[in-house]
Each structure stands twice: as structure tokens, then as C-alpha cells.
């Protein structure tokens, strides 16, 4: 499990490598929350290009960060999703509230509008 943070203006890009499951969810949650607090983050983009697996605990992490960013009047987006992760996000209903973009540039541009 590895998390990479990148800032593009007020957008925090969160790259998660490995598995986001009940073993890693609390660690990921804490790392993202502390990064949001210490930066000038207004929007977040989850980059799942290196995410190999996600379960319901991962869904909880995404929903929780989404709610936190809404409190800051921000927006969230997801990019680079595998078919397996897409199915999980679709079944969970997340895709009804968090948009998916084809590229990181598209997501960052859309969130800054």
C-alpha cells in the first residue's frame, strides 16, 4: 500500500497503489485527512491507475473523504479506473455523486470551473 499526493492549485490528487480494503482503509483515511488539513485543498481527485483491489471499506473511505470535501465547498472526482473497480463503484452508487473522468487533466479542469 502506497499513497502519493500531488497538488495542482487547490486540487489534491490522491494516487493509491495496491489494495484498498479493510486492512488498509484506516491508514488511507488518516493519511488523506491529514493531507487535506495541511494543504490549501478545495477539490480532490482519486487516481486509481495503480489500485488493484477495493472492497466495501474502500467505498467508505471514498464516501467519507467526499463528505469532508463537500464541507469545504469542494468537489471530488475519480480517474483511471479498472473495469473491476468500476463495477464496485457502480454497484455502490458512488458514481451517482462522484464523476469519473477519462484523464487527470480533464478531472482537474472540470473541478476548477
Helices and strands as residue ranges (DSSP letters): E 2-8, E 11-20, H 25-38, E 43-47, E 51-54, H 56-71, E 76-79, H 83-92, G 94-96, E 99-101, H 104-111
